[in-house]
Amino acid sequence: MNLELFIARKVYFGETTKQKVSSPAIKIAIAGIAIGLAAMVLSVCIVVGFKKEIRDKVIGFGSHIQITSFTNTTSYETKPVRLTDSLLSVINSNVNVNHIESFATKPGIIKTDSDFQGVVLKGVGEDYDWSFFKDNMIEGDVLQSSDSVTGNQAIISKYIADRLHLKLGDSFMTYFIQEPVKVRKFTIAGIYSTNFEDYDKLFMIVDLRTVQRLNSWDDNQVSGLELRIKDYNRLKEVKTELFFEMAECHDGDGNALFTRSIEDMNPMIFSWLSLLDMNVWVIIILMLAVSGFTMISGLLIIILERANMIGILKALGARNTSIRKVFLYISAFLILKGMFWGNCIALAICGLQKYFGIIKLDPATYYVTEMPVYINPIYIILINIGALIISLLMMIGPSYLIARISPAKSIKFE
């Protein structure tokens, strides 16, 4: 039998109120652990949720990886890539690629009677994954490839619709600066809103064939290919692999191909998201320090309250190491109790926010309308294990106070 654990359980789970470890200072220490752990779990869930929300918005407009002509790196007025079966087979042979879709872009200017707005037409075909726009559609519907009038339909953002005073079903003229200048009339089939203004004010989604006709391209000529991969955590690895594969390939016109990841195309956004990780680490370190010091004070109080018991145990022949283990077990009980309530508080807040959206945010500043949370069980388990280990390690130093307690004095003055 583990004698130290047996004594610790008797002390902590004493049958009478007098025997239990229940002084106000101990309750404060438990509360400190609970609040600290709740803050750590909440900070991780919120930051991970925020990063995932912003990342998904950027990926929704540009996918994980883009393959374009080598000259298409700085402009939406692109040089075409002529698709071939051999090119597509090379990409399809990569087991990490989950979905391939073609696209074409064309800069233009929407002109109404009272205002105008520069946009980029993004032409998409039958292979396009509409899940992102379906989730962010507020009026109307996505383009239907089987519709005979799809070529005259467009999906615009709420930002553009509000700025130009347009609504679902309205028509407008779009001008394309080239020789000669071209004009096309579009009808609004849907209005989306992602609250990501940098993209909302830019992209207008149309049928792929419309952009191909505007650019005087053939049916197998596109601005490039968008690829979605199975595991985003392997983005850099897959991008590098495809980069070298595409470097050895050429399109149907003999043009060299260039491979970029969504992080390469948006370095500012992803660098900003990476900086958020530093905030999480600062919060975790501060909360561990606060929780640890409150627990240290609690342990010292327990040792002083149990000075007579320590003296008796020493008089009976118990070693200092054995007695220290008793109080470390008691500390573990207190820490686990605080962690239990901390997890309950954090998960309750996350659940309320996830399903009811209690805390609202300004989309102009944060790109989201409510505080996002993402509950990852693995992260929560790692936080709990780390907090428990670090808290117990911080208890080792104060436990050495037991060695300075004299059996004769502690028993005499009880």
C-alpha positions, 0 to 999 in steps of 0.5 A: 500500500502507498502509505503517503497516498493513504495519509494524504487521502485521509487528510484531504477527504477527512470525514469531519469538517474540522479534518478537511483541508478547507481554509479560505486560503486553500479555497482561494488557491483552488480558485486561482488554479481554476481561473488560470486554467480557464483563461489558458483554455479560453485563450487557445480556443479563441486564438485557434478559432480566430486563426481558422476563421480568417484562414478559411476566408482567405482559402475560400477565395484562393484555395490552398495552392495555385498553379499559373503561368510563370508570368502571372505573379503580380496582376489579375490580367493573366497570361493563359495556361493551356490545359492538357491531359498530361498536365492534369494527370501529373497533378492528379497523381499526387496523393495529397491533392484532394480537389482541382478546379480551373479559374480565370480572372479579368479586371473590370469596372462596374459602372452605375448611374451614380458611381463606379467600382473596380472589381476582378471577375473570377470565372469558375467552371463546373468543377468549382467547389461552392461550399465556401460561398454557400456558407457566406451567401446572404441572398440568392444562390450560387451559379448553376452551370446547367443554366443557359443564362449563367453567362450573364449572371454574377455573384457580388459581395454585400460591400459592392452591392451597398456601395453601388446601391444594387440589390438581388436581380438588378443589372449593371454594366461592367467595362473592361479596359483593353483595345477595343474597350469591352462592355458586358451586362450582368444580372445579380444572381447572389450576394455574399458577405465574408466580412473580409473587406479586402476580398469582398470589395474586389471579387465578382464571381462569374461563369468561366466561359464569360472570362474566356470570351472576354480574354479571347481564349479557347475552352482549354485556356485558363488563368490557372488551377486551384488545388485543395489538399487533404491536410493543411498542416502539410501545405508547405511540404505539398507546395514544395513537392508540386513546385518541383513537379511543375517546374519540369512540366509545361502547358499545351503552349510550352509555357513554364508553370509556377506553383504558389501556396495561399501563404505565399500569396498572402504573406502579410495576413499569415504573418499577422496570424502567426503573431497571435501565437505569441499572445497565447504563450504570454497568457499561458505563462502569466496564468501558470505563474499566477496559479503556481504562486497561489498554490504555493501559498496554499501549500505553505498554509497546509503545512503550517496547519498540519505542523502537529501531524508532521511532528507526530509522523517524524516522531514515529520515524517517518522521513522528510521525503515521505512526509513531503510526498504526503503534502505533494499528494494533497497539492495534487488533489487541490490542483486537480479540483481547481483544474476540474472547475477551470475546464468546466468554466472554459468549456461552458463559455466556449459552448455558449459562444459557439452555439449562441454567439453571445460576444459580438465583434466589429467585422470592420476591425476583426473580420468576423461578426462574433468571437470565434472559438474552436474546441480542439480536445487534443489542445485542451488535454495538452494544456491540462497535462502541462498545467498539472506537471508545472504546478506540481514541480512548483510545489517541490520547493515549498515542501522542503519547509517540512524539514525545518519543523521540529517534532518536539516543538510542533507537538509541544505547542499543539 
